[in-house]
Amino acid sequence: MDTGPAQAPRSTGAGPEPGPGDTGDSDVTQEDSGPAGICGAPPAWAALARENSKMRTGTQLKEKVVLCWRRKKHKTNVIRTAKYNFFSFLPLTLYEQFHHVSNLYFLLIIILQSIPDISTLPWFSLFAPMICLLFIRATRDLVDDIGRHKSDRAINNRPCQILMGKSFTWKKWKDLCVGDVVCLHKDSIVPADMLLLASTEPSSLCYVETVDIDGETNLKFRQALTVTHQELTTVRKMASFQGTVTCEAPNSRLHHFVGCLEWNDKKYSLDIGNLLLRGCKIRNTDTCYGLVIYAGFDTKIMKNCGKIHLKRTKLDLMMNKLVVVIFISVVLVSLVLAFSSGFWARDFRDRHHYVTALHRSSVAADAFLVFWGFLILLSVSIPMAMFIISEFLYLGNSIFINWDVKMYHEAQDVPARARSTSLNDLLGQVEYIFSDKTGTLTQNVLTFNQCCIDGRVYGPDSEARGPKENPYLWNEFSDGKLLFHNAALLRLVRSDRDEAVREFWRLLAICHTVTVRDSCTPPTGQLLYQAASPDEEVLVTAARNFGYVFLSRTQDTITVMELGEQRVYRVLAMMDFNSTRKRMSVLVRKPEGTICLYTKGADTVIFERLHSRGATEFATEVALAAFAQETLRTLCLAYREVPEDIYEEWQPRHQEASLLLHNRAQALQQVYSEMEQNLKLLGATAIEDRLQDGVPDTIKCLRKSNIKIWVLTGDKQETAVNIGFACELLSENTVILEEKEITRVLESSWGSSNFLTKKSLPRVNLALVINGDFLDKLLVSLRREPRALVQNVNVDKEWQEPGPSRTDFLHGQRLSVMFRSFGIPLAPPPSQDSRVRCSSEELQERTFVDLASHCQAVICCRVTPKQKALIVALVKKYHQVVTLAIGDGANDVNMIKTADVGVGLAGQEGMQAVQNCDFVLGQFRFLQRLLLVHGRWSYMRISKFLRYFFYKTMASMMVQVWFAFYNGFTAQPLYEGWFLALYNLLYSTPPVLYIGLFEQDVSAEQSLGKPELYMVGQKDELFNYWVFFQAVAHGMAASLVNFFMTLWTSWDTAGPASFSDYQSFAVVVALSCLLSVTMEVILIIKYWSAVCVLSILLSLGFYAVMTTATQCLWLFRMSPKTFPFLYADLSVLSSPSVLLLVLLTVSSNTLPVLGLRIIFQALKKARAEEEKVEEGPREDIFTVEPVPHLYRESHARRSSYAFSHHEGYADLITHGTILRTGPGVSNDIASDSPVPCDGEASLSPKESHWHLRKERSPLLSRSQLSSSESRPQPLASQSLLSGQLTLESQAESSEEESVFLRPLTPFRRSWQKEPHPPREGMAPLSDDTQESQVETLPPSPGESSVSQRPM
């Protein structure tokens, strides 16, 4: 395997734990070598096993960094995902808080207020609210981080067994270091990336479940090297193990590993098949042993987890910019007023020279102080109260999410929970959803749904006709778990009269690679199946319940109980499934002596191998089309009676092909294909991969709200695409583009700005289906790793420039015809100048995002957790949109952290996603209500709150500017001090709180029924720069009316009824301002309730109570300077003329605004109707009018064959590797390493031992364990998911263009094409108590009693 450029030497050891700042990278090598060690690149260094570390010197475990400072070379296994610790919390949280520009602004104002010469307000009036704001935000962050600390502590304190001296001792995960030998048992979670040394399974196989890493539900197998399997058979030998492992530096590639074990002067190559990754779960393996290679943050899963990002909302980021704009405006206004003050003071001194003694300072000095005075006075333009209230609004809306009983999942007792209280408004602006598949869209449950036998479809009986008790009780081997009930089929099976029915179930019981064990838990003797694919287990289990019970297998026999009769079939050849063949066959000799070939596979490959077609085949095709419409996973079953002479002629060629050293896989496929001909169709099976409840409806509703949904999964392409159809992401009218088509488009495009426009695809539904290898090439500019690390030789070949070959020319011409039909312009290649401006990687990325954004769906298969995060980052980089990621496993954590909003599902894959997300849901369907109801409401409430707050602030604050022109620009405040202090705190706060917490423009039901309303948030229509300036202008207009109408009315008036004095004037302006903003809030509130009326009454009531209290005689006598407005409101409001003036100012502010809004709404409605008429039909409906040369034939059958694994166990079975014979880890190890109390004890040496009937070869090379990979060959018949696409040729069409019309062109490739993932073993589904069963014979007295258990 290519590891890229030479890595910097990297050393790992089993010494003291490194500090948190250790990066693990070093340019220093260790010259000494010792036993049992790891290294990253030559020259290698050795690390002793931990029990012998006292023999090492301290310097060997450290590396020189700067001068005399040395640091430990490698990370320990301690995981720290929390942001803060005891010492860093205060400085870090202050650092984060002052990333808010508003906090910096308030800090500046507080400093200015503390200077007596320029202060117009006491310093503590702003200091106390700011401390309150910082305290609220710090407390929120602290609560979130305490949860992370608890999670880290629980993980780091998990128990594990480490080899200490001559025995295994129980320690904690955090005690692990590189070089430790670890013992793991069944159902244990792998604590670090380890080299598998040995196991109690045959050939030291180890079955692992990787669902928490890559999302795949089927198990995989890992295998130890033959040398360690044979030599490390006791604890004593484990303790004396002396070897050096040379491997690549830690990286994030989950499916790649290159290393070398040097032991006893010999070297042995290592690959990913020898590695146990952290986070995997041991399944169906009693005990295994591993050597720690990467620990802690050096492990591959932690390299994929990413860092915690400080997430900010769009409104928050916009507020930072607005704060800067407002501050600059305030500074400019203050400068103008200060200059005006200087000119006015100079003129005043010239005209009134007799008061010169009162002005001892210069005019410039006075103007300088006036500038700072105005700056403090106008600082309320950015009110502190707005930020404090917004924290309570975010908290309140989060509580509403927690209280929503309609998002409560009763089955798992999981309510919706907002773990982050600062991202609610982002939920109303989401444009892209990136979803995991396994456990997020699906339930991880496969069920046998229907079948078609001899042209007749057997579906589940209706509930009325269904059995009231288990119909399979007559079968002693039934497991009682089969939910499929069909009484007619069951009677037909039990009668044993129909040959097609008999062969159908016999095929399911024989043609597979399932292994079987006896259960060791009550009831004992129960058969437990383990399969390389969950589909295979479902089919074998269905046959078992119908009376065709798979009992056991050896290397060359399969034992089946058929309706109570035990039959043994001799296996002559096993032709395993792979992504190229799309089928599996077993050639067996029946007990009667006849030879029969049983085959199952995709319909596209089975039908082309049939002997003839008749009514049965036609009926089966109709049934398959119906199954495909129901998005079921189908398999076709066929068989053939093979004459003896044909087999005798075929068998030598099969033997010869199996012994080839070169091109063995291709030769075997050719031989297999010769035998798999002239088949007779038996029928088809249909398996349902159950979606979570409501997933299709949720996706349909979200897409109506203009949200694009991408599915990112580590699973196979076939499974992911089939789920795409099941959840209605894909439809029969969808044109699916795969890697080659996408590559051609990217190569032919040169400018992102003119590549695709919104009208390029008016009537065609496109979807992209890509894999991880393709993304590796595409995301180079976003990856931190070197380019060589993310490319491999096989992938790079596909990205070479197209040569002048005839095939490439024809293919390019076909693509040009297709994309011209779709309306996509293919631009000329980029000029030299454009290449200078934009790198090729960024050009590819931008073009890909542009193409993907115009597609109905994007499905990314076989992607790693880091690739998921890079895809999210790619969309954020080029489209600047709000993204949401949803998942339920550890493999989704990085994606959840990278997206603007992370949603974790409390599912079956653990709680890692929940612990790292912003919102927790129980089911995917609740995402619809979270976004369309709570998200839209939150965005609407916060936007309306901000607009109203800026309006009322400007309406009150700008009066101070107008008043400055009449008080000599002295920075004297107009309002009473208590009015200034309580205006934003009490007088206008209750209506603001109501808007931010309870306002609704439409009900929840209407929000769900009209998802188009959600697009308002995506377009930022409710709060943007234009809305902000509208609010400022509205507030300035209100302040002008309030001030000048009062001024002009009171001009040149005197007497008891006059209000031209300072206090009376201030009271009238203040009351007019309060009533005007109150009328505005009455106009903008749409959801009226008793709480709304109460908030308005409280607002006015607070004003009446507080003004009466602060203007009473008692307080005036106590402190006249603090309470100077003695009975000011009472004396002013007792005059009828003042009341009329207040009514006039409020009406002047309200009526014009009301009229303008009515006119605007009428014009908006008329414009919307005109646009609706112009748009015509919806764009997501496929029609042929815009593309006259494009039409679709009748819907083709979509092959959704039920194989989700890469390859099965055929090689392991035929070579006997998976069967329990030969040397292995002895009971010496099992006895010395006690199993934890909840595990199963290993067999004792005193138990009677059994061995297999047929011995296997003692040694088996790695190359024999995995079939050689070969590039897929074009099949004779392939189908598209969306039906067959043809172009109607015109009369003058050339012969080359007509090739595009054929169904065998590269564009017409079936979506079942499998990428070429790295070689790895696949293992059966897990079962907590599975053991295998094989036919056995008692050992002879002369044979050794090596511990062997029946399989």
Salt bridges, closest charged atoms under 4 A:
ASP25 OD1 - ARG10 NH1 3.24
GLU63 OE2 - ARG71 NE 2.91
GLU63 OE1 - LYS73 NZ 3.38
GLU96 OE1 - LYS83 NZ 3.74
ASP141 OD1 - ARG140 NE 3.81
ASP145 OD1 - ARG148 NH1 3.05
ASP145 OD2 - HIS149 NE2 3.41
ASP180 OD2 - ARG50 NH1 3.68
ASP187 OD1 - ARG283 NH1 2.64
GLU201 OE1 - ARG517 NH2 2.70
GLU201 OE2 - ARG1220 NH2 2.61
GLU209 OE2 - ARG283 NE 3.62
ASP214 OD2 - LYS220 NZ 3.10
GLU216 OE1 - LYS220 NZ 3.70
GLU216 OE1 - LYS716 NZ 3.82
GLU216 OE2 - ARG862 NH1 2.06
GLU248 OE1 - ARG253 NH2 3.09
GLU248 OE2 - LYS300 NZ 3.76
ASP271 OD1 - ARG1262 NH2 3.34
ASP271 OD2 - ARG1319 NH2 2.88
ASP286 OD2 - ARG1349 NH1 1.90
ASP298 OD2 - ARG10 NH2 2.44
ASP316 OD1 - HIS100 ND1 3.63
ASP316 OD2 - ARG312 NE 2.74
ASP347 OD2 - ARG351 NE 2.99
ASP366 OD2 - ARG349 NH2 2.88
GLU391 OE2 - ARG137 NE 2.74
GLU391 OE1 - ARG140 NH1 2.95
ASP404 OD2 - ARG929 NE 2.59
ASP404 OD2 - HIS934 NE2 2.57
ASP436 OD1 - LYS868 NZ 3.32
ASP496 OD1 - ARG502 NH1 3.03
GLU503 OE2 - ARG506 NH1 3.05
GLU503 OE2 - LYS590 NZ 3.28
ASP535 OD1 - ARG633 NH2 2.99
GLU536 OE2 - LYS600 NZ 3.63
ASP556 OD2 - LYS1254 NZ 3.92
GLU562 OE1 - ARG506 NH2 2.90
GLU562 OE1 - ARG567 NE 3.35
GLU565 OE2 - ARG567 NH1 3.94
GLU592 OE2 - ARG567 NH1 2.91
ASP603 OD2 - ARG1197 NE 2.60
GLU608 OE2 - ARG609 NH1 2.60
GLU621 OE2 - ARG613 NH1 3.72
GLU621 OE2 - ARG1197 NH1 3.05
GLU641 OE2 - LYS590 NZ 3.65
GLU644 OE2 - ARG589 NH2 3.15
GLU649 OE1 - ARG653 NH2 3.00
GLU674 OE1 - ARG653 NH1 2.12
GLU676 OE2 - ARG581 NH2 2.88
GLU676 OE1 - ARG583 NE 2.57
ASP689 OD2 - ARG633 NH1 3.17
ASP715 OD2 - LYS437 NZ 3.21
GLU732 OE2 - ARG1198 NH1 2.86
GLU738 OE1 - ARG1309 NH2 3.32
GLU739 OE2 - LYS777 NZ 2.95
GLU741 OE1 - ARG1309 NH2 3.00
ASP776 OD1 - ARG783 NH1 3.27
GLU785 OE1 - ARG783 NH2 2.85
GLU785 OE2 - LYS866 NZ 3.93
GLU798 OE2 - ARG1271 NH2 3.78
ASP808 OD1 - ARG744 NH2 3.31
GLU841 OE2 - ARG787 NH1 2.87
GLU842 OE2 - LYS877 NZ 3.95
GLU845 OE1 - LYS877 NZ 3.76
ASP850 OD1 - HIS879 NE2 3.38
ASP892 OD1 - LYS868 NZ 2.77
ASP900 OD1 - LYS876 NZ 3.60
ASP918 OD2 - LYS311 NZ 2.71
GLU999 OE2 - LYS944 NZ 2.84
ASP1001 OD1 - ARG936 NH2 2.84
GLU1005 OE2 - LYS406 NZ 3.55
ASP1020 OD2 - LYS314 NZ 2.94
GLU1080 OE2 - ARG1157 NH2 2.50
ASP1180 OD2 - ARG1178 NH2 3.07
GLU1240 OE2 - LYS186 NZ 3.00
GLU1255 OE2 - HIS1251 ND1 3.93
GLU1296 OE2 - ARG806 NH2 2.37
GLU1320 OE1 - ARG222 NH2 3.96
GLU1320 OE1 - HIS255 ND1 3.76
GLU1320 OE2 - ARG862 NH2 3.64
ASP1328 OD1 - ARG283 NH1 2.91
GLU1335 OE1 - ARG1253 NH1 2.89
GLU1343 OE1 - HIS1251 NE2 2.65
